[in-house]
Amino acid sequence: MDFSVYFDPITSFNHLPPDNPNRERMGDSIRTYTIENGFPDLEDIDIAIIGVEEDRNAINNAGCGEAPDMVREKLYRLFTGDFNARIADLGNIKRGNRPDDTYYAVTTVVAELLGVKILPVIIGGGQEITYANYKAYENLGQIINIVSIDPEFDLGESEDEPFSSKSYLSRIILHHPNFLFNYTNIGYQTYFVDQDAIRLMKNLFFDAYRLGEVRANIQEVEPLIRNADLLTFDMSAIRYSDAPGNGNAGPNGFYGEEACQIIRYAGLSDKLTSIGFYELNPGFDQREQSSHLVAQMIWYFIDGFYKRKKELPYKDKENFVKYIVKIEGHKEDIIFYKSNKSDRWWMEVNCPVDVRMKYERHYLVPCSYKDYQTACENDIPDRWWQAYQKLM
């Protein structure tokens, strides 16, 4: 497939600073689509950066389509880490005559990249682009988990509400055929979410974690992130003082360093195959602080990606220690697996053979040592119970 027909080359900034040209920066190691160099060769590429300038359905945040080049300018100037990056920057997807045209291009490009095992990193535009990203997995026939870092659920106010950055999740839930196994919201703020929406999350056996709950023990986010195929990050999840570049930014949210920690967990996850950073608006960005932060978050993602352990217990159980915990009054034992490589934990949800074959990637649930301790105290971990209800 000729990817270049969907993209405009990057022309709007200098890739590298003029000082210290001999010191390697990210821009030196990224194959970039420019007029001079042409479209990059994707042979041996691991990660593809995609800019999206679509902001026509971004509620209260027009201008977020200008984010991709601002983030690139900051990312390219960062020094490389201790990794041998094989990254291509494909440029910005051409803005269609209608938003749907842009979404179609995103879906097509992401599906092609996933098909050749290249991980897309989407930058810019409204968060409804998550729906276009999701549809790429439909094209591959893959059932997935979505994790959203967002102060709201983005379900919209009513069933007939127009499609937008505030209602895209309803479109995903109602989409047929449905390829969503689980949705997890991390960092919602209760005063932005009505109680009916919270009840809906529970009825669908989806997971939602309040901001205060997450910040009290940020390490417990890691298993949630490790269970994601697709991660979508709304910049309004970060407090205004750390990321003012968003029309919906508020006084509460994650700190910048917490956002970087969460995104590094995403990089480390062998399961995660696409990620998007949305709603960054340069028009509100004081001293370009938010653009700097997103660039650093992407740096942490890349650093985590190149430190992946390639450990998936449903494929290779030889590198795991198996623990069997008996729960009083519960007819089934709970089986845990601990990795010899990273000390990370998974737990197995017992289900019929046909269900196990259909949901091969989902019956082993990422968890933490705390879940194992909970089981040892004769209590069923919430994560196990949530997955069990979906599978049975």
N, C-alpha and C positions, 0 to 999 in steps of 0.2 A: 504494500500500500504506500502511496506517495503522501506522507504526512504533510509535506510542505504546503499543499493546497489549502490547508486549514489555518495556516499561521502567517503572521506578519513578522519580518525580521526585527531585531532589536536595533534601534537607531538613536535613542534619546539620551544616552549617557555614556560617559567614559567608563570602561570596565574596571580600570585599575588606576590608583593614584599615581602621580608622576614621581613621588619620592620612593626611594628604596626599591627600584624596579627589579633587583636581583633576589628579593625575598619573596618566597612563594606565597601567594594568596589564593583564595578560593577561585577568583576569576582566571587564574592561570591553569587550573585543573578542570575547568568546565568547558565542554565543547558547546559553543554558543552560535545560534543562528543569526548571522549578520549578512548584510549585503555583500561585504567583502569576502567572507568565508563560505557563504552558502549554507544550505541546511546541513546540520551535523550528521555524521555517520553514526548509526545506533548500534553498530557491532560492538559487543562486549560492554554495553552500557547497563548500569544497574538502576539508576535513578534518572527520571526525566522531569525537569521543571517546566510547568505550563502556566503561562499568564492568562488570566481571563479578565477582560475589561467590561464585562456585562454587569450593569448596575441599575437597569431600568425597573427591576422588581425588588430593589433593596429599600425597605421601608425606613423612612427618616434618615437615609444615609446615601443619597445620591452623591456620586463622586468617588465611591469606593472602587470603581472600575479603573481609577488611576493608580492603584496600589502596586501592580506588578513591577513596573520599572523603578519605583522608589525602593522597594524591597531589594531588588537586584543590586542597585547601586550600593546598598549597605552590605549585602551578602558577599558580593565579589571582592570587597575590600578587607574582609576578615581573613586572618591567616589560617592556613590549613592546619588540621590536627594530625594525630599520628595514624592516619588512614590514607590509603591509596584510592582516592575518589575517582570513580568512573561515572561521571554525571554529564548529561546533555541538557542544555537549555534550549527548548524548542521555539522560544519566542512567545508571542501573544496570539491566542486564537482570534481569528477575524470576527469582528462584531457583526452579527447578522442583521438583516433588515428588521427582523423581529427577534425578541428574546428566545423564542423557541428554536430559531435557526442556530443561535449560539449554543443552546443546550444540546442540540443534536450533534454539533461538532464536538463538544466536550465528551458526550457519550461515545461517539465513534472513535475518537482518539484514545480515550482511556481504555476502552475495550481492546483495541489493537495492542496497546502497550502491555496490558495485563496478560494478553495472549502470548506475548514473547518474554514474559517474566521481567518486565521493566516496571519499577514502582513510580507512579505519577505523584508529583508534589504540585498541587494546584495552588496558585497564589492570586488573590484578588477577586473582586466582584462580591455580589450578595451571597448569603449562605444558601439560598435556594439552589445554587449550582450543585449542592450535595445530591439533589434528586437526579441530576444528569449523571453524576458520578455513580450513583446507585444503579441506574439503568444499564450501565456498562457491565455490571455483574449479571444482570438478566440476560444480556446478549451471550454471556458465557455459560448460562445455565447453572450459576453457582449460588447456593444459599449462604447468606452472610450475616454477620453481626455488625451493627453500627454503634460507635461511641461518639457522643456529641459533648463538647465542652461548651456550655451555653447557660446563661442565667435564666432562660425560658425554654419551653418545650417546642415552640413554633408549630403549634397545632392549628392556629387560627381561631377566630371568634365563632365561626359557624361553618357548616358543611359547604355552603355556596360562596364562601369567601374566595376572591380571586387568588390565584397562585402567586406567592411572594416569599420573601425571606422569612416572614412571620407565619407562614402556613404550609411550608413545604413538607413537613413531617406527615401531615394528614394525607398528602398525595402519595407518600411512600407507603403508609399503612394501608391505604385503600387500593393501591395499585394491583392490577391482576394481569398475569399471574404474579403471586407474591413470592419474593425471594428473600424476605427478611425473617431471620430466625429470632434475633434479639436486638433490642435497642436499649442503650444505656445512656442516661444523661448524667453528667458529672458537673456539679457546681451550680445547680439551679437555686435561685433566690425566691423564697416562699412567697413574698409579697408581689412577685411578678407572675405567679402561677395560681390559677383558680383551683378550688378543691375538686371540681369535676374532672379537671385534667389529671390531677394526682390520682384520683380513683380510676380513671381510664388506664393510666400506667400500670396500676396494680392489677386491674382486670385482665390486661393483656400479658401479664407476667413480665413486664418490662422493668428495668432497674432505674431508679432515680435517686441521686444522692445530693443532699443539700450542701451548699457551700461551706457552712460551718462544720458539718460532719466530715467533709473531705479534708478541710484545712487542719482539723484537729489531729489527723493521722494520715498525712499525705502518702506515706508508703503503701497504704492499703489500696491506693488507686492503681498500683502496678498490675495486679491480677485482672482488674477491670479493663485496662488498656490492652493487656496481653490477649484478651478474648476477642478483640476487634479485628475485622477485616478492613474496615473503612473508618477513619477518624475525621471528624469535621470540627473545626475550631472557630467559634465566633469570638472576634476580638472584644466584644462587649462583656465577655466573661472575665476580663482583666479590669481592675479598678482604674478609674480615670487618672489618678495620680501617676500610674505606671504606663498607661496606654491611652492618652487623650484622643488619639486619632480614630474616633468612631462617633457617629451621630447619636448613638444610644448608650454611650459610656456613662457609668454611674459611679457613685462614691465607694461602693463595695465590689468585691471581686477578688480574684487571685492576684497575688503579687507577681511581678515579672519573673523572679527566680523560681516561683512555684510553677508557672507556665512552662518554663524551660525544663524543669524536672519532669513534668507530665509528658512533654513531647519527647524527651530522651527515652522514657519508658516505651513510647510508641516506636521509636527507632529500634530499640532492643527486641521488640516482639517479632518473632519469626512468622507469626500469622498475619500481621498487618501488611496489606498490599497497596493501599492508597491513602493519601492524606490531603486535606485542604485547609487553607488558612483564609478566612473570609472576613468581610466587613471592615477592613482597614481603610480608613478614609484620609488621604493626605491633606485634604482641605481643613481638617480639624487638628492636624498633628503638629503640636507645638515642638519646635526644634527637631522635627522628624523623629521624635522619641519612639513612637509606636513602630515606625518602619525599621528602626534599629533593633527593636525587640523582636519583631517577626523574623528578621534576618538571623538573629542569634538563636531563636527557637529552631529555625531550619538547620542551623549549624549543629545544634545539639541533636536534632533528628538524624542528620547524616553521621555524626559521631557514633550514635547508638546503633545505627544500621550496620556500620562496619565492625561492630563488636557483637553482632548476633551469634548465638551459640549453635544455631541450626538444630534445635532440640524440639521435637514434636512427639510426645509419648504415644500417640496412636499409631505412629510409624515405627518407632524404635524404642522399645521398652527395655532393652538390654542396658541402657545407660541410666536407668532409674531404679531407685529402691522402692519396693512396694510395701505399703503398710495397710493392714486390714483392721478396721475399728468396728467393734460390735456395739450397737446402740440398744439399750434395754427397751423392750416393747416395740422395737422396729424389726420386722422380719428380715430385712436385707442389711448386710454389712456395708459399710462405706469404705471404699478402697481409695487410698491416696498414693500418689507417686511423687517422689522427690528426686530431682535431677542431680546426678553426680557432677555435672559440669557447672551449674550455677546455683544450686541449692534452692531453686524455685519449685513450687508445689502445684500439683493438679489433683483433682478428685474425679473418680469415675461414677457416672450416673447409670445405674442398671436399667436397661431397657430391652425390649424384644429385639431379636436378631434383625428383622426387617427394618425396624426403626434405626438400629445401630448402623446398618448399611447406608441408609438414606442420609443420616446425620453424622457421618463418620467424623467430621471435624468439630462436632458440638457435644458429644456425650462425655468427653473429657474436658472438665471445666477448670480453667486456671483458678488457683486459690492461693492462700497464704498459710504460713505456719499457724497463724491465729485460728484458721478454720479447722486445722488438724487438732489444735488444743480444744476447740469447742466440741468436736466429736468425741475426744477422749474424756470430756466432762459429761458425756451421755446426752448431748444435745445435737440436733441436726443443724449443720451450718445453713444459713439463709441462702447462700449461693447454690448449694446442692439442691435445696428445696425448690428454688425458682426454676432451675434447669429441669428437674424431675417433672414438674407440672407441665412444662412445654413438651417434653418427650413422651409423656404418657397420656 
